Amino acid sequence: MPHLPGSASAIRRLVPAVHDSYELTRETVLQAGPADRSLKELCYRYLAGDAAVMDFGRFDGPERAALEWADAIPADSARPARPARVLRGT
């Protein structure tokens, strides 16, 4: 599949609704939201291919649940996600 030239932000701005949706998600989920910031950062690292977190079998508890959920996003969107309470540690 060919890639579009430009930054991700520039590409999202080509379709205003896509840009608006991304910004809303960024504000309400990525920057805010119920999950701890450290779990979000762990997931970002996993999705970016950071070798230090690719073997999520070495994690447990909320970290493991978050990584399994992050793995399901690009790999298998039909896979049921863990309950949000696991990610919050409650």
C-alpha positions in Angstrom: 0.0 0.0 0.0 1.5 3.4 -1.0 2.1 5.9 1.8 0.8 9.5 1.5 3.5 12.2 1.7 3.5 14.4 4.8 3.3 14.2 8.5 0.4 12.3 10.2 -1.1 15.6 11.3 -1.0 17.0 7.7 -2.6 13.8 6.4 -5.4 13.9 9.0 -6.1 17.6 8.1 -6.9 16.5 4.5 -10.3 15.3 5.9 -11.5 17.7 8.5 -13.8 15.1 10.2 -10.8 12.7 10.6 -8.8 15.5 12.1 -11.6 16.5 14.5 -12.2 12.8 15.5 -8.4 12.3 16.2 -8.2 15.5 18.2 -11.2 14.5 20.3 -9.8 11.0 20.9 -6.4 12.5 21.8 -7.9 14.9 24.3 -10.4 12.5 25.9 -8.5 9.2 25.8 -4.8 9.6 25.2 -4.3 12.7 27.4 -7.2 12.2 29.8 -9.3 9.2 30.5 -9.4 6.6 33.3 -6.2 4.6 32.6 -3.0 5.6 34.4 -0.6 7.6 32.3 2.1 5.0 32.8 -0.1 2.3 31.2 -0.8 4.5 28.2 3.0 5.2 27.8 3.7 1.4 28.0 1.1 0.8 25.3 2.6 3.6 23.1 6.0 1.9 23.4 4.5 -1.5 22.5 2.7 -0.1 19.4 5.9 1.7 18.4 7.8 -1.6 18.5 10.0 -0.9 21.5 11.9 -4.2 22.0 11.9 -3.7 25.8 8.1 -4.2 26.0 7.5 -6.6 23.0 7.5 -9.7 25.2 4.5 -8.7 27.3 4.5 -12.2 28.9 6.9 -10.8 31.5 4.3 -8.3 32.7 1.3 -9.0 34.9 -1.7 -7.2 36.4 -2.8 -4.0 34.8 0.4 -3.8 32.6 -0.3 -7.2 31.1 -4.0 -6.4 30.5 -3.1 -3.0 28.9 -0.5 -4.6 26.6 -2.9 -7.4 25.5 -5.5 -4.7 24.7 -2.9 -2.7 22.8 -1.9 -5.9 20.9 -5.6 -6.4 19.9 -5.9 -3.0 18.3 -3.8 -3.6 15.2 -3.7 -7.4 15.3 -7.3 -8.5 15.9 -9.9 -5.8 16.4 -12.6 -8.5 17.0 -10.7 -9.8 20.0 -12.7 -8.9 23.2 -10.9 -6.3 25.3 -10.4 -6.7 29.0 -12.7 -4.8 31.2 -11.6 -1.2 31.9 -11.5 -1.8 35.6 -8.5 -4.1 35.1 -6.7 -1.2 33.4 -7.5 1.1 36.3 -6.4 -1.5 38.9 -9.8 -1.6 40.6 
